[in-house]
Amino acid sequence: MRPRVVIVGGGYAGVKALKVLALSNLCDVLLVDQHPYHYLQTEAYELIANECSMTRVMIDLVALCLSYGDHVSFIKDTIRGIDFDAKCISGELTCHTYDYAILCTGSRTAFNAHVQGLREHSHGVKTLSGALNFKQQFEQRLYKRMESEGGWCSEPFNIVVGGGGLSGVEIAAEMAHYIRVFHRDNTLTCDNIHIFIIIPHETVLEGMENYLITKATRRLMTLGVKIVNHSRITSVEEHTLILNEKEALCFDFMIFTGGIIASTLTADLDVTKNSKSQIIVDKYCRVSFRECVFAAGDIAQLSDTDDVILPSTAQSAEQSGVHAANNIVLLIQNRAMRPSNINMQGMMVALGGNYAAISLFGWIKVSGLAGHIIKTIIMRTYRYILHLQCVKGVEKLPKPKSICSFQKKYFS
Ligand SMILES: Cc1cc2nc3c(=O)[nH]c(=O)nc-3n(C[C@H](O)[C@H](O)[C@H](O)COP(=O)(O)OP(=O)(O)OC[C@H]3O[C@@H](n4cnc5c(N)ncnc54)[C@H](O)[C@@H]3O)c2cc1C
């Protein structure tokens, strides 16, 4: 009997692990995800700013699995827990037994429970439904504001982005750019929209290299984004937030991106975790004391070869997914596992419109249109390769049933 590998979560880590295991043809692979698509979070800012449609940020997991052959399957299920002794992953639909498992359920926005009202009055963009909801509500509010004031936006419209990490900066910049274009192309009387980034540190992109910090800060300022530094959001009400327990800021719309916590799956797992609830894995990406279980991507605390903890990014997720899957292949072949060599190859920050700042391999540093072109090529290539693979699977999809004679007449 071929061993059965279950991958939980079809994001950046899960999709990479899937490819390695499927192409090895040494095992049966089951991918389980609560959604039938892989959400391209790294392109979320484009969706929010109306630069692309919903379909551009999704990869169909059903077609992807079908494309690899009969030994690969997909089940849409939400996983609630794992019985490590019985080797069983419990979903809402059924229990998925495994010989080997890779946990790749990612992370969620860390809405600080001590900040009253934060979760209720702000939007997150870590899920596709969240991003869509945000985009639709934002446009509705903007529209209502224009209607109610007879086409003259005399009252300010304030947008607050809580958190100045990669996602906060990208969203603030893209929205600022969108609003500029919106104002220029459509409503010349509505020039009273302000974006604030609230950060507890001195600068945005805290911890990243100075080149990126400087470029991002300058670009945000050019786009008119106000960076409110050394400030903590201490409570939030419907249209007002309090900074540092004393200063009030009125807002119309708020997005919170101030940090992540591992997916809810880890909450009840009896495994070693860090303060973000991420599973601490060993150098093989294996969950400690759980021989056949690996974890990859944001759900895990990943380290580089020098034991430095890596930031949770799509690139570390992809590399760890490949690594965990390669080690399972080696175990199936009764060979020794290899320690991980995950390393950050650089960082790319989209800064609104045709502008990005990138730093790759320690020596390529580019910003502006050139940065945008390089970032776009890298992101499009990732999506295009997956899309081409999916097309192979679409041919194997069962034909949809025709439900009435009219449909039969025109579509059969
Ligand atoms: C706006 C934004 C911009 C970003 N920009 C960048 C960037 O430019 N560069 C970069 O490197 N990183 C970026 N990131 C971070 C990057 O997106 C994450 O690090 C990456 O998505 C992590 O991949 P993952 O596979 O671990 O998790 P995910 O991609 O989040 O995938 C997790 C999967 O698990 C599924 N899942 C979760 N829970 C369950 C469950 N209980 N049962 C079944 N399925 C489940 C989910 O549906 C999902 O498909 C950005 C993030 C955001 C939000």
The ligand as an SDF file (V2000), in Angstrom:
LIG
                    3D

 53 58  0  0  0  0  0  0  0  0999 V2000
   -2.1590   42.1370    2.4040 C   0  0  0  0  0  0  0  0  0  0  0  0
   -0.9930   41.1900    2.5280 C   0  0  0  0  0  0  0  0  0  0  0  0
    0.1480   41.4070    1.7470 C   0  0  0  0  0  0  0  0  0  0  0  0
    1.2410   40.5380    1.8430 C   0  0  0  0  0  0  0  0  0  0  0  0
    2.3260   40.7670    1.0490 N   0  0  0  0  0  0  0  0  0  0  0  0
    3.3670   39.9080    1.0850 C   0  0  0  0  0  0  0  0  0  0  0  0
    4.4680   40.0950    0.2070 C   0  0  0  0  0  0  0  0  0  0  0  0
    4.5080   41.0370   -0.5840 O   0  0  0  0  0  0  0  0  0  0  0  0
    5.4890   39.1910    0.2720 N   0  0  0  0  0  0  0  0  0  0  0  0
    5.4670   38.1210    1.1170 C   0  0  0  0  0  0  0  0  0  0  0  0
    6.4200   37.3050    1.1050 O   0  0  0  0  0  0  0  0  0  0  0  0
    4.4440   37.9160    1.9730 N   0  0  0  0  0  0  0  0  0  0  0  0
    3.3750   38.7810    1.9790 C   0  0  0  0  0  0  0  0  0  0  0  0
    2.3250   38.5840    2.8250 N   0  0  0  0  0  0  0  0  0  0  0  0
    2.3610   37.4600    3.7770 C   0  0  0  0  0  0  0  0  0  0  0  0
    1.9740   36.1360    3.0760 C   0  0  0  0  0  0  0  0  0  0  0  0
    0.7570   36.3110    2.3870 O   0  0  0  0  0  0  0  0  0  0  0  0
    1.8470   35.0060    4.0960 C   0  0  0  0  0  0  0  0  0  0  0  0
    3.0680   34.9020    4.7770 O   0  0  0  0  0  0  0  0  0  0  0  0
    1.5130   33.6890    3.3790 C   0  0  0  0  0  0  0  0  0  0  0  0
    0.2010   33.7440    2.8830 O   0  0  0  0  0  0  0  0  0  0  0  0
    1.6560   32.4760    4.2980 C   0  0  0  0  0  0  0  0  0  0  0  0
    1.3900   31.3230    3.5490 O   0  0  0  0  0  0  0  0  0  0  0  0
    0.7650   30.0230    4.2470 P   0  0  0  0  0  0  0  0  0  0  0  0
    0.7370   28.9700    3.2140 O   0  0  0  0  0  0  0  0  0  0  0  0
    1.4580   29.7250    5.5200 O   0  0  0  0  0  0  0  0  0  0  0  0
   -0.7120   30.4570    4.6650 O   0  0  0  0  0  0  0  0  0  0  0  0
   -1.9180   30.9450    3.7520 P   0  0  0  0  0  0  0  0  0  0  0  0
   -1.4510   31.4160    2.4440 O   0  0  0  0  0  0  0  0  0  0  0  0
   -2.6730   31.8800    4.6310 O   0  0  0  0  0  0  0  0  0  0  0  0
   -2.7800   29.6270    3.5180 O   0  0  0  0  0  0  0  0  0  0  0  0
   -3.4070   28.9510    4.5790 C   0  0  0  0  0  0  0  0  0  0  0  0
   -4.4890   28.0510    4.0080 C   0  0  0  0  0  0  0  0  0  0  0  0
   -5.0180   27.2380    5.0540 O   0  0  0  0  0  0  0  0  0  0  0  0
   -6.4220   27.2180    4.9780 C   0  0  0  0  0  0  0  0  0  0  0  0
   -6.9370   26.9760    6.3330 N   0  0  0  0  0  0  0  0  0  0  0  0
   -6.7930   27.7560    7.4270 C   0  0  0  0  0  0  0  0  0  0  0  0
   -7.3550   27.1750    8.4930 N   0  0  0  0  0  0  0  0  0  0  0  0
   -7.8880   26.0150    8.0820 C   0  0  0  0  0  0  0  0  0  0  0  0
   -8.6040   24.9670    8.7240 C   0  0  0  0  0  0  0  0  0  0  0  0
   -8.8660   24.9970   10.0310 N   0  0  0  0  0  0  0  0  0  0  0  0
   -9.0210   23.9170    7.9810 N   0  0  0  0  0  0  0  0  0  0  0  0
   -8.7630   23.8480    6.6410 C   0  0  0  0  0  0  0  0  0  0  0  0
   -8.0740   24.8140    5.9900 N   0  0  0  0  0  0  0  0  0  0  0  0
   -7.6250   25.8730    6.6980 C   0  0  0  0  0  0  0  0  0  0  0  0
   -6.7960   28.5790    4.4240 C   0  0  0  0  0  0  0  0  0  0  0  0
   -8.0700   28.5500    3.7910 O   0  0  0  0  0  0  0  0  0  0  0  0
   -5.6570   28.8370    3.4290 C   0  0  0  0  0  0  0  0  0  0  0  0
   -5.9730   28.3630    2.1380 O   0  0  0  0  0  0  0  0  0  0  0  0
    1.2070   39.4400    2.7560 C   0  0  0  0  0  0  0  0  0  0  0  0
    0.0580   39.2260    3.5440 C   0  0  0  0  0  0  0  0  0  0  0  0
   -1.0350   40.0850    3.4260 C   0  0  0  0  0  0  0  0  0  0  0  0
   -2.2570   39.8300    4.2740 C   0  0  0  0  0  0  0  0  0  0  0  0
  1  2  1  0
  2  3  1  0
  2 52  2  0
  3  4  2  0
  4  5  1  0
  4 50  1  0
  5  6  2  0
  6  7  1  0
  6 13  1  0
  7  8  2  0
  7  9  1  0
  9 10  1  0
 10 11  2  0
 10 12  1  0
 12 13  2  0
 13 14  1  0
 14 15  1  0
 14 50  1  0
 15 16  1  0
 16 17  1  0
 16 18  1  0
 18 19  1  0
 18 20  1  0
 20 21  1  0
 20 22  1  0
 22 23  1  0
 23 24  1  0
 24 25  2  0
 24 26  1  0
 24 27  1  0
 27 28  1  0
 28 29  2  0
 28 30  1  0
 28 31  1  0
 31 32  1  0
 32 33  1  0
 33 34  1  0
 33 48  1  0
 34 35  1  0
 35 36  1  0
 35 46  1  0
 36 37  1  0
 36 45  1  0
 37 38  2  0
 38 39  1  0
 39 40  1  0
 39 45  2  0
 40 41  1  0
 40 42  2  0
 42 43  1  0
 43 44  2  0
 44 45  1  0
 46 47  1  0
 46 48  1  0
 48 49  1  0
 50 51  2  0
 51 52  1  0
 52 53  1  0
M  END
$$$$
